[in-house]
Amino acid sequence: MLRSIQAQDHMTKNPVTVKADTPIFEAIQKLLDRSISGATVVDDENRVIGVISEMDCLQAILSGVYHGDAGGKVSEIMSTEVETGDPDAGVLAIAQQLIDGHRRRLPVVRNGKFVGQYSCRSILRAVIEFAGKPQAPQGH
C-alpha cells in the first residue's frame, strides 16, 4: 500500500486556539495544560489573526512585573505577521518552510478559514511513518 506524504494528512486538525481578547494568564494556562509551546489566534469567523508563543507570554510577564502591570490580553502580545502552510503541500515542502522560517508551527488555512496546524512534531511523525521506521515508546 502506498503511504501518503501529503502534509494535510498529518496536520493537527483541532489544535489549541485562543481569541485576541483572551487574558494572557488564561492563554498561558492553555499552553501549560496541553504541553504545547504556542497557539494560533483566531477571530469569531475562525480566520487566523495571529499566533502566540511561550516566549511571547514570558516576555509579557517579565515586562508586566517590571512595570507593575502583569496581565493583559493576547492581542497585546501576539504576533500578527503570520506565515501559513499550504493545505495541499507535501511533507518535504512544509518541512522546508518550517526550517526556513525558524518556526515550530504553521497554521493551515483553506478558503480563508483556519483548518489545522503543521508542527515540527507532526512532520517528523509523518517522515517516520513514511520511512516505515518503528516509533520509540513515548517519553524516551
Order of alpha helices (4+ residues) and beta strands (2+ residues): beta-alpha-beta-beta-alpha-alpha-beta-beta-alpha
